[in-house]
Amino acid sequence: MNRIALPALLLAGIVLAGCQSSLSGDTYSREQARREMSVRQGTVEGVRAITIEGTKSNIGTAAGAAVGGLAGGQGSTAGAIAGAVVGGVTGAFIEEGATRRKGQEITIRLDTGNVIAVVQEGDDKFAIGERVRLVGASGNTRVTRAQ
C-alpha cells in the first residue's frame, strides 16, 4: 500500500466514528424532540456490561475499496482488483471497530410487576435496587434515574 492509502483509510474510520449517534440515556435524536413519550417506573434487578456492535453501513467498505483500488492499481488491473478487495475488507473492519460502543443491559422490574431489559450505552451506572424511570416512544426506551 502506498503512503497515502493507509492514512486515508484511517481517516475514513475516524470520520465514520464521529458520525455515529449516541445510544446513551441522555441523548435524544432530532426526531425524538417535541414528541410525546410514555413514562414508567421500576426497580433495577440486574446490570450487565455488554458491547454494542459498530455500524456496518458499506461506507467503510466503499471507502476502503476505493483507496485500495487506487493503491493497488499502480500498473496492473489485477493489482487494482486485489487492492480494492483488501481495502474493502479493511475499510469494513475499521468502520465496525471505530463505531463499536461499551454499554449495559439493565434488567428492571416495573411497578406493574413485569420484568424487562433495556440496552443502552454505559454512561450512567445503575445499581441493583435503584429506582429508575423509563422514557419511551415508538419502540425506543431509555433508562434514567427516578427523580
C-alpha positions as CSV (number, residue, x, y, z in Angstrom):
1,M,0.0,0.0,0.0
2,N,1.4,3.4,-0.8
3,R,2.0,6.2,1.6
4,I,-1.4,7.8,1.0
5,A,-3.7,4.8,1.2
6,L,-3.3,3.8,4.8
7,P,-3.7,7.3,6.3
8,A,-6.7,7.8,4.0
9,L,-8.3,4.6,5.3
10,L,-7.6,5.5,8.9
11,L,-9.1,9.0,8.3
12,A,-12.3,7.4,6.8
13,G,-12.6,5.3,10.0
14,I,-12.2,8.3,12.3
15,V,-14.8,10.2,10.2
16,L,-17.2,7.3,10.5
17,A,-16.7,7.1,14.2
18,G,-17.7,10.8,14.5
19,C,-20.9,10.2,12.5
20,Q,-22.3,7.6,14.9
21,S,-25.1,8.8,17.1
22,S,-25.1,8.2,20.8
23,L,-27.1,5.4,22.3
24,S,-26.9,6.7,25.9
25,G,-29.9,7.5,28.1
26,D,-29.2,11.2,28.0
27,T,-29.1,11.8,24.2
28,Y,-32.2,12.4,22.0
29,S,-32.3,12.5,18.2
30,R,-33.8,15.5,16.5
31,E,-36.8,13.3,15.5
32,Q,-37.5,12.5,19.2
33,A,-37.7,16.2,20.2
34,R,-41.2,17.6,20.8
35,R,-42.8,14.1,20.8
36,E,-44.9,12.7,23.5
37,M,-43.3,9.8,25.3
38,S,-44.6,7.4,27.9
39,V,-43.0,7.2,31.3
40,R,-42.9,4.1,33.5
41,Q,-41.1,3.4,36.8
42,G,-39.4,0.4,38.2
43,T,-36.5,-1.0,40.2
44,V,-33.2,-2.3,38.8
45,E,-32.8,-6.0,39.3
46,G,-29.6,-6.5,37.3
47,V,-26.9,-4.7,35.3
48,R,-24.6,-6.5,32.9
49,A,-21.8,-4.9,30.9
50,I,-22.2,-5.5,27.1
51,T,-20.7,-4.4,23.8
52,I,-22.9,-2.6,21.2
53,E,-21.6,-3.7,17.8
54,G,-20.5,-1.0,15.4
55,T,-22.2,0.1,12.2
56,K,-21.9,-1.9,9.0
57,S,-23.1,0.6,6.5
58,N,-21.0,-0.2,3.5
59,I,-19.4,3.3,3.7
60,G,-16.2,1.8,5.2
61,T,-16.2,-0.9,2.6
62,A,-16.6,1.5,-0.3
63,A,-14.0,4.0,1.1
64,G,-11.6,1.1,1.7
65,A,-12.2,-0.4,-1.8
66,A,-11.6,3.0,-3.4
67,V,-8.4,3.6,-1.6
68,G,-7.2,0.0,-2.0
69,G,-8.0,0.1,-5.7
70,L,-6.0,3.2,-6.2
71,A,-3.1,2.0,-4.2
72,G,-3.0,-1.4,-5.8
73,G,-3.7,-0.2,-9.3
74,Q,-0.4,1.3,-9.9
75,G,0.5,-0.6,-13.1
76,S,-2.0,-3.6,-13.3
77,T,-5.7,-4.3,-13.4
78,A,-5.1,-7.4,-11.2
79,G,-3.4,-5.2,-8.6
80,A,-6.3,-2.7,-8.6
81,I,-8.8,-5.5,-8.1
82,A,-6.8,-7.1,-5.3
83,G,-6.2,-3.7,-3.7
84,A,-10.0,-3.0,-3.9
85,V,-10.9,-6.3,-2.2
86,V,-8.3,-5.9,0.5
87,G,-9.2,-2.3,1.0
88,G,-12.9,-3.1,1.2
89,V,-12.5,-5.7,3.8
90,T,-10.1,-3.5,5.8
91,G,-12.5,-0.5,5.5
92,A,-15.4,-2.5,6.8
93,F,-13.4,-3.7,9.7
94,I,-12.2,-0.2,10.6
95,E,-15.8,1.1,10.4
96,E,-17.2,-1.6,12.7
97,G,-14.4,-1.2,15.2
98,A,-14.4,2.6,15.2
99,T,-18.2,2.8,15.9
100,R,-18.4,-0.1,18.5
101,R,-19.5,1.1,21.9
102,K,-19.5,-0.2,25.5
103,G,-23.0,-0.5,27.0
104,Q,-25.1,-2.1,29.7
105,E,-28.1,-4.4,29.8
106,I,-30.4,-3.1,32.6
107,T,-33.0,-5.6,33.9
108,I,-35.9,-3.7,35.5
109,R,-39.0,-4.9,37.5
110,L,-41.6,-2.4,36.5
111,D,-44.1,-1.2,39.1
112,T,-46.7,-3.3,37.2
113,G,-44.7,-6.4,38.1
114,N,-43.5,-7.1,34.5
115,V,-39.7,-7.6,34.1
116,I,-38.0,-6.0,31.1
117,A,-34.4,-5.4,29.9
118,V,-33.1,-2.3,28.2
119,V,-29.7,-2.0,26.4
120,Q,-28.0,1.4,26.2
121,E,-24.6,2.9,26.3
122,G,-22.9,2.7,29.7
123,D,-22.5,6.3,30.6
124,D,-24.8,6.1,33.7
125,K,-24.0,3.3,36.2
126,F,-27.1,1.8,37.8
127,A,-27.2,-0.2,41.0
128,I,-29.4,-3.2,41.9
129,G,-32.3,-1.9,43.9
130,E,-32.1,1.6,42.5
131,R,-35.4,3.3,41.4
132,V,-35.4,4.2,37.7
133,R,-37.8,5.7,35.2
134,L,-38.2,4.5,31.6
135,V,-39.0,7.1,28.9
136,G,-40.0,5.8,25.5
137,A,-42.0,6.0,22.3
138,S,-42.1,4.0,19.1
139,G,-40.1,1.1,20.5
140,N,-37.2,3.3,21.7
141,T,-36.8,3.3,25.5
142,R,-34.1,4.9,27.7
143,V,-33.4,4.4,31.4
144,T,-32.8,7.3,33.7
145,R,-32.7,7.8,37.4
146,A,-36.0,8.4,39.1
147,Q,-36.4,11.9,40.4
